[in-house]
Amino acid sequence: ISEDPMKLNSYAGNLIQRYLLALFYFTTTNDGERPWRSCNKPKSDENSTCIHERFSRVANDTITYEPDDAIRWMSEEHECNWVGNICDDNLKLRALHVMAQNITGTIPEDLVNLSLLQSLRLAYNNFTGPLPIVYASMRQLLSLEVHGNNLTGTLPSEYFSATLLQTLNIIDNKFTGTISNDIGKLENLKGLHLADNYFTGTIPSDIFKLEYLAFLQLQENIFHGTIPTEIGNMLQLQEFRCEANQLTGPLPSEIGLMNNLVDFRASLNKMTGTLPNELYTNSYLGRLELYSNYFSGTLDPRISQLKELTYLYLSRNQFTG
């Protein structure tokens, strides 16, 4: 407190909030020895302003960093003004977004004490270790995004009780284990992103009880078994990706019930059978990728009814006709 340029007294309403954010900064920089990519604590000859290197990924997956004017962490400015922090009208922190800043080490657990936090994004850093269990107890948390790190271990079962979660993104880490059917308890989930990990087992059928789910990404894991027929329950689902797994069996005919489906990808699996006629009723379907499977039969002329279809990839199957 004595070193803080804001010079708060012990009665200040934002004392604990500012302390927790300072603790996060000093923990993730090892007391300043491993600085972030940008907008670190000001040095003696620096002021509160900085050029923030904002992460951006363009269409071909090229990563760039766009320069933005911003306010440094640990500066004399109110912590709500520090880059990546978003507060409400009462200056209470609601979102903490520190992305692609070359942060190493484990994810600090102290942020759990920011009781009003709704969104936590720590993506595209170099965090290691497990996903902290304590964040599952944050009663206001709506979005947890830690994709693009090097996290390990299993997806803690405690998260299946975080029923307010709307977005869970753990793509591109090194998670292992299976996904429990208890994931169906996340009744408010709109986006579930588990891709590019080492998850095994079957796709839990209870995922398809999540009536608000719009985006489901399971690609590049080691899932086996079939796509559950319960997928037909997903009336809000717009994107389903399960490519590059070890899935077998047919494409469920229930796919025809998914009235809002725009993007369906199941390539690079071991799926068999013919394409169900129900597929051609998905009037909003714009992308269909089924290449590198063992599908057979002929393509029904009704595929021309898919007026929104822009991307169609069916190569390396056993189609005839």
N, C-alpha and C positions, 0 to 999 in steps of 0.2 A: 504493500500500500504506500509506503514512504517513497518508493521509487517511481510510482505512477505519476506521469506528468499531469494527470487530471486532478490529483490531490484530493481525493474523496475523503470525507470524514466517516466515522463509523456508523453514522445514521443515514447515509445516502441510500436511496431506494434501489440504486443499481449496483451497489457494492458487490453483492454475491454474484450477480450476472457477469460483471466485469472481471471479477476474480476468476470465475470458472473459464471464461474465454482466455484470459491471460495464462491460466494453467494449461489449457489446451495448446496454446501457442508454444509455451516454453517446453512442454512435454514433447511435442512433435518436432521441435527444432533442437532438442537436447541442449536446452538453455542457450540457444543461439548458435551452437557449434555446427548445426546442419540447417542452414537457412532454407526457407521455401524458395521456389522459383522467382517469386516477385512479392513486393509489398511487405517486406519484413519490418521489424522494429526499426524506427529511424535512428540512424547514427548521429553523432554530435553535430555533423554538418548538414543534416537532412531535416526537412520539415515533414508535415503530415501527409503530403501528397506523394503519389507514386504512379508509375506506369504498370498497370496490372496486365500480365500476359494471360489473356483469356483463351482457354482451350477451345478449339473448334475442329470438328471432323467433317470434311466435305464428302461428296457423294461417292468418290472412289476410295474412301477410307483413309485418305491422306490427312495427317494431323498437322494442324497449323496453330499458331498462337497469335491472337489478335491483340494489339496494344490498346488499352483503355485507361483513361484517367481515373484514378481511384484514391482512396484514403488508406493509409498504412495501418496494419495491426500494431497495437501497443503504442499508438500515437496519443496525443492529448485530446483528440476528437472523441466524442461519445462512441462507445463500442458498437452502437447500431449503425454507425457510419463506416466502420471498418469493412473493407471489401469482402463480399460474400455473406455478410450478415443482413438479415431482413427482420425488422421489428414491426410491431403493431403501433397503433396510435398512442399507446401508453408506454412506448419504448421498452416493451418486453420482447425478447428474442423469439421469433417464430420459425425462422429458417437459418440454417448454417450450411453454406455451400462453399467448400474449399476443394476445388477440383484441379487435378493435373498440376500440382505444385511440388512434385518430387519428394513427397513426404514418405519417410521410412519408419520402421518400427511397428508396434502393434497399435490398434485403434484405442485411444484412451477411453476409459469408462466414466470419467468424471462428468461428461456431458449429460449423463442421465439425470443430474440434478437441475438441469434446465427444464423445469417441469412443464412449460408451455410450448416447448419445441414441437413443431409439426412436420418439418422437413429437414432431413439430414442427408447431405450429398458429400461424399468423400471419394468420389470416383476418380479413376485414372491417376492414382498415386502409386506408391510402392509399399502399402501396408502389408504386413505379414501376420501370421498367427490366426486365431479363430475369430469368428464374428462374436462380439461381446454379447453374452446372454442378457446383461442388464438392460440393454436398449429395448428388449421385448416388454419391459414393464413400464415404458413411457406412455402414459395414458392419452396424450394428445398426438402422438406420432402418427402421421398419415402417409409419409413417404420416406423410405429408407433406400438409398442408392449408394452402393459401395462397389459397383462394377469396375473392372479394369485394374484390379490390384493383384496381390499374391496371397490372398487369404486361404486358409486351409481348414481341415476338420469337416464336420457335418453341419447341416443346417439345424441349429438348436430347436428342439421341440417346443421350447417356451414361446417361440414366435407364432406358433399356431393359436395362441391365446390372445395375440395382439389384434383383436377383431376390428379395430378402427383402421388398420392399414389399408391403403388404397393402391400403393405402389411398392413392390419389393423387387429390387434389381440387384442381383449378385452375379451378373454375367462376367465371364472372362476372369475367373479366379481358379482356385485349385480345390474346390470343395469335393468331398467324396460322400459315400453312403447312399442310402435310399431316401425317397421322399414319402413320408407317411401320409396315409389317407386323412390324417388330422388337418392337413392343409385345407381341407374343405370347410374348416371352421372360420376361415378368413372371409367372412360373408360380404365385406365391403370392397374386396380386392378388385381393381380394374386392370392392373398391369402386373403380371407375374413373369419375371425374366430370370431364368435359371440356366441359360445357354452357356456353352463353352466352359464346362467344368468336367468332373469325373463322376457324376451321379450314375448309379446303377439301379437295377431292379426294373419293375414295370412302371408305366405311367399310372399314377393313382387315379382311379375312376372318380374319386370324390372331388378332384379338381373341377370336374364338369358340373358340380353343384353350385359353382360360384356364378350366380346369375348376372352379376354386373361386369364380369371379366370381359375386357375388350381386346387385350393383347396377351398372348401366351407364347413364350419363347422357350423351347426345350432342346433346341438344336445343339449338336456337337457335344453330346454326352455318351453314355454307354447304356441307355435304356434298351430293354428288350421287350418281347411280347407284342401285343397288338395295340392299335389305337382303339381305346374303349368306345363302344357304341354310344355311351352316354354323351359323347361329343355333340350329339344332336340337341342336347339341352341348352347349348350355348347360343342363345338367340341374340346376344349382344356382341359376340366375338367377331372381331374384324380381322385379326391376324393370328394365324396358327402356324408355328414353325417347329418341326421335329426332325429336320434333315440331319444326316450324318450321325445316326444312331445305329442300333441293330434290330430295328422293328421288323416284324414279320406279319403275315396275314393280309387280308384284303383292306381296301379302303372302305370304311363303313358307309353304307347307304344313307345313314342318318345325317351325313354331311349336307344332304339336300334340305334339311330343316333350318340350316344356319343362314337366316335371311340377310344378315349384315356382313357376311364373309367377303373380304376384299383380297386377302393375301393368304394362300395356302401352300406350304412347302413341306414335302416329305421325301425329298430326294436322298440318294446315298443311303438307302436302307436295304432290306431284303423282302420287301412287300410283294405280294402275289395277287393273282386274280384279275378280273376285268374291272374297268372303270364303271361304277354304278350309274345307272341312268339318272338317278336323283341329282347327280353332280351338275347336270345341265340346267337345273332350276335356280342356281345361285346367280341371280341377275346382276349383282354388284361385283362379282369376282373379276379382279383385274390382273392377278398374278397366280399362276398355277405351275408349280415345279414338282415333277415326279420322276426326274431322270435317275438313272442308275438304280433301278429296282428290277423286279421280275414280272412286271405287269404284262398281261397278254390280251389277246382278242383284238377286235377292231375298234377304231374310233367312230363313235356314233356321229352322223351328220348334225345332230342337234347341238354339237359343240359350237356351231356357228350362231346359236342363240345367245351365247355369252358376249353380248355387245360391248361390255366394258373390258373384256380380256385384252390386255396389252402384252403380257409376257407369258409365253407358253413353252415349257421345256419338258419334253417327254422322251428324249433320246436315251439310248442304252437300256432299253427294255426289250420285250418280246412281242411287240405289237405286230399284227399282220394286216393284210388287206390293202 
